[in-house]
Amino acid sequence: MSNIDLAHVIFLQNPEDISISLLQRKLILGYSAACQIMNELSEKGIIKKYTVKDKIKYQLLKQSKDTTITTKKRANLPLSAASNSQKGIKNGWLS
């Protein structure tokens, strides 16, 4: 599963909190990598980027993926960057 697919799944689970920082925490990414994913999701029409009072916001446009998101796939998402790094876990499926 690509980072873009993982980001879409994360946003489906957290539709009220679509942000670059959420991607950074959940996928253990740097700022520019998370921005690139957000731009790709925007280009694909999955999210919409807009500005409110000089602050950038994102809105989820596609509420479901083409493929079914199973409980097993949801369970494979990292809980947070902090918990994974403290355990020293290297998630090979994120690359």
C-alpha positions as CSV (number, residue, x, y, z in Angstrom):
1,M,0.0,0.0,0.0
2,S,1.5,3.4,-1.0
3,N,1.7,6.4,1.3
4,I,-1.0,8.1,-0.7
5,D,-3.4,5.1,-0.1
6,L,-2.4,5.1,3.6
7,A,-3.1,8.9,3.8
8,H,-6.5,8.4,2.2
9,V,-7.3,5.7,4.8
10,I,-6.1,7.9,7.6
11,F,-8.3,10.8,6.4
12,L,-11.3,8.5,6.0
13,Q,-10.9,7.5,9.7
14,N,-10.3,11.2,10.8
15,P,-12.4,13.3,8.4
16,E,-12.5,16.2,10.9
17,D,-8.7,16.4,11.2
18,I,-7.3,16.5,7.7
19,S,-3.9,18.1,8.0
20,I,-0.2,17.9,7.1
21,S,0.7,17.4,10.7
22,L,-1.7,14.4,11.0
23,L,0.2,12.7,8.1
24,Q,3.5,13.5,9.7
25,R,2.4,11.9,13.0
26,K,0.7,8.8,11.5
27,L,3.1,8.0,8.7
28,I,6.3,9.2,10.4
29,L,7.1,11.7,7.6
30,G,8.9,15.0,7.3
31,Y,7.0,18.2,6.4
32,S,7.9,18.3,2.7
33,A,7.0,14.6,2.2
34,A,3.6,15.1,3.8
35,C,3.1,18.3,1.7
36,Q,3.8,16.3,-1.5
37,I,1.2,13.6,-0.5
38,M,-1.3,16.4,0.3
39,N,-0.7,17.9,-3.1
40,E,-1.1,14.6,-4.9
41,L,-4.4,13.9,-3.0
42,S,-5.6,17.3,-4.0
43,E,-4.6,16.8,-7.7
44,K,-6.5,13.4,-7.6
45,G,-9.6,15.1,-6.2
46,I,-9.6,13.2,-3.0
47,I,-9.2,16.4,-0.8
48,K,-9.8,20.1,-1.4
49,K,-7.5,22.8,-0.3
50,Y,-8.9,26.2,0.6
51,T,-8.1,29.2,2.7
52,V,-10.0,30.7,5.6
53,K,-8.6,33.9,7.2
54,D,-5.1,33.3,5.8
55,K,-5.1,29.7,7.1
56,I,-4.9,26.7,4.8
57,K,-7.6,24.1,5.4
58,Y,-8.4,20.8,3.8
59,Q,-11.7,19.0,3.2
60,L,-12.2,15.3,2.3
61,L,-14.1,15.1,-1.0
62,K,-14.2,11.3,-1.6
63,Q,-15.8,9.5,1.3
64,S,-14.8,6.0,0.2
65,K,-12.0,4.3,-1.6
66,D,-12.3,2.1,-4.7
67,T,-11.1,-0.8,-2.6
68,T,-12.8,-1.9,0.5
69,I,-11.0,-0.8,3.7
70,T,-11.0,-3.9,5.9
71,T,-10.5,-4.0,9.7
72,K,-7.2,-5.7,9.0
73,K,-5.9,-2.8,7.0
74,R,-7.1,-0.3,9.6
75,A,-5.2,-2.3,12.3
76,N,-2.0,-2.0,10.3
77,L,-1.9,1.8,10.5
78,P,0.6,3.2,13.0
79,L,-0.9,4.6,16.2
80,S,1.5,7.5,16.3
81,A,5.0,8.4,15.4
82,A,5.9,8.6,19.0
83,S,4.7,5.2,20.0
84,N,6.4,3.6,17.0
85,S,9.8,5.4,17.5
86,Q,9.9,4.6,21.2
87,K,9.5,0.9,20.4
88,G,12.2,1.1,17.7
89,I,9.8,-0.3,15.1
90,K,10.8,0.1,11.5
91,N,7.6,-0.3,9.5
92,G,8.8,-1.7,6.1
93,W,5.3,-1.3,4.6
94,L,5.6,2.5,4.9
95,S,8.3,2.7,2.2
